[in-house]
Amino acid sequence: GSSCSTAFYANDLETWLRVSECFYEVFNSSSYSNGEPLNLGTIYIGGEEPVCVVIPAGITQISDYAFANARKLKSVTIPEGVTKIGNNAFKRCYSLESIDIPASVETVGEFAFNYCFNLKSVEIKPDGELQYIEKEAFSECTSLASFILPEKLCSIGSNAFSYCYRLVEVYNLTKTGYFDDLTAGTDNYGGIAYYAKSIRTSISESTTVTTPDGFVFHVST
């Protein structure tokens, strides 16, 4: 059968963030061909597909599906004050390479970064407010090599890190007691440690190290 493509237009970023979740049925299509949805919606903000996005100050939540399928999106700046990254917010952002999650974020929603194949770096503040990483939030982020579980984290949803086969460095900095038994090579807690070589419990103040092919690691003590 023939495929159908849909386009969404917004004059500015703030308008789009207010209305994007209204189109969840299109973004969450169940019709697939060769593993790809047939009716992916293309987002145009100010007449262009977003490439570099700066979320405006004053936004407290990134809405569900806000940038789902924004295939050209390479970078996002999220301000302090955002408390939730919504479900499917950056799903299938194939060009997204890094994300800095501010200390104010408490929840990363379901499928938030699902299928972000080029996501190599997720910066999380160890002493930030992040408590919940919901199901499949980072599933199939096949370039992700390192991840920090911050102090206040208390829940990781099912398959949150499934198929993250390059995720070999895991830093368990949690102080909640929920992950004290986290062990490299096990598939519990969303599979966060399934491919890990070891679980580290401290991290130095040194900057991250980026390999020539773009993978990001932390210098541990």
N, C-alpha and C positions, 0 to 999 in steps of 0.2 A: 504494500500500500504506500501511498504518498505520505511524506512527512509534513508537519505543520510547524512553522516557527512564529513566535509571538514577540512583539517588541513593546517595551514599556518606556514612556517618556516622562521625565519630571524636569521642571524648570531649575530646581536647585536641590541640593543634598538634603536639607532639612525637610522639604516637602516629601521627598522619596522615603525618608526614614519614617515618616508618619503613616504612609499608605502602603508600604511594600508588603506587609504581612497579609493584606487583603487579597493578594494574588497567589496564595499558597497552593491552590488546586493546580495551577499551571506549573509552578515550580516543582511540585511534588508529583509530577505525572507518573502514572504506572505503565505507560506505553513505552517499550524499549526496542531498540534495534542495535544489535552488536554491543549490548551493554550500555548504550547511551539513550537518554530520554529522547523521544521523537519531537516533542514540542517545547524545547528549552526556550525560556524567555530571555531576550536580550535587553539589558538595561541601558538607557541613554539618559544621562544627567547633564542638563545644559547643552543638549545636542550631541554629546560624545559618550562613548563607552568609558566608564571610569577606569583609570590606570593607577593614579595616586590619589588617595582619599584621606582627607583630614576631617574627622568627626567633629562637629562644632561643640564648643564648650556649652554646658548646660544640658546636653543630652545625658539621660541617666540609664537608658537601655538601648542596645542595638536590637532592633525589632527582628522577629522571626523572618527568615528569608530575605533580609535586608540587601545582601549582595550575592545571593545564591546565583550561580551560573555566570558571574561576572568574570569571564575567562581572561580578560586583559588586565585585571586588577593585580598590580604587583606589590603595592605597599598601602598600609592603612595606619593612620595615627589615631589612637583611641585616647581621649583625655581622661584625666582623673575625674572622678564623679560618676563614671559609668559603673553600674553595679551588676549588670547582666549582659552577656553576649547571647542573643536569642537562638532558638532552635534553627538549625540550617542557615544561620546568618551568613556564613562564607562557604557554604557547600559548593563544591566543584569550581572553586576559584583556582584554576589550574596554574596560573602564573604567580600566585601569591608565594613569596619567598620567606618572609619573616613576619612575626607579629609580636608586639610588645604589649602584654596584658598589664594594665595599670593596677596599682595596689588596691584600688577601690572595688574591683570586680569580685563579686562573691560567687557567681555561677557562670559556667560555660555550658551552654545548652546542648540539647541532643543534636547530633550531626553537625555541630557548629562549623567544624573544619573538615568534615568528611570529604574525601577525594581531593584534598589539596596536595596533589602529588609532588609539587615543588617546594612545599613548606619545609625549610631546613632549620629554622630557628623559632622557638617560642620562648620569649623572655618573661619570666614570672618572678615577682618580688617574693623572696622567701618569707618575709614578715607581713605580707599583704593579707587581704581579706578573703582570698579564694577558699571556698569551702566545698563546692560541688562541681565535679566534672561529670556531666551526664552522659547517658549511653551513646556510644559511637561518636563522641565529640571530636576525636582525632583519628578515627578509623581510616585506614588506607592513606595515611600521610606517610608515604613510602620513602620520603627523603629525610624525615625527622630522625636525628641521631642522638639527641640528648634531651632530658626533661627533668625539671625540678618539681617535686611534690612539696608545696609550701607548708608552713607551720600549722595553719588552721584548717587544712584540708581534712574533711571527714567522710567524703563519699566519692567513689569513682563508679560510674555506671557500667553496665554490661557492654563488653566489646568496645570500650572507649578508645582502646589503642590497638585494635585488631589489625593485622597485616602491616603493622609498622615495623617491617623486618630490618630496618637499619637502626632501630632504637636500642642502642647497646649501652648507653650511659643513663642511669637513673639515680637521682639524688633524693633520698627519702629524708626530708628535713621536717617532717610532720611532728607535732607535739600533742596530737589528739589521742594517740594510743591505738587508733584504728588500723594502722599499717605496720605495727611493730613486727609482725611475722612475714613481712614482704620479703620474698626470696627470689633471686635470679633464676630464670628458667621456668617459673610457674605461670599458669594462665589465670590466676585469680586477680581480683581488683582491675577488671577491664583489660587484662593482658599487658599492663604497663611494663612488667618485667620479663615477659616471655622470651625476648631476644637479648636481654641484658647479660653482660658478662659478670657484673657484680652490682651490688647496691651500696652506694656511698651515703654516708650520713653527715657529711660536712662538705663545705665548698669554700674555697679561698676568696679573698676580695679581688683577686686578679681578674682581668678582663677575659672574655671568652676567646677561644682560639678557633679560627676558621681555616679549614684545610683548603688547598688549591682548587678542589672541586666543589667548594662551597658549603661543606657540612660543618656545623657548629658544635664545638665541645666546650665544656667548662674546665678550667684548671682547678683540680681538686687538691685538698691538703691530705 
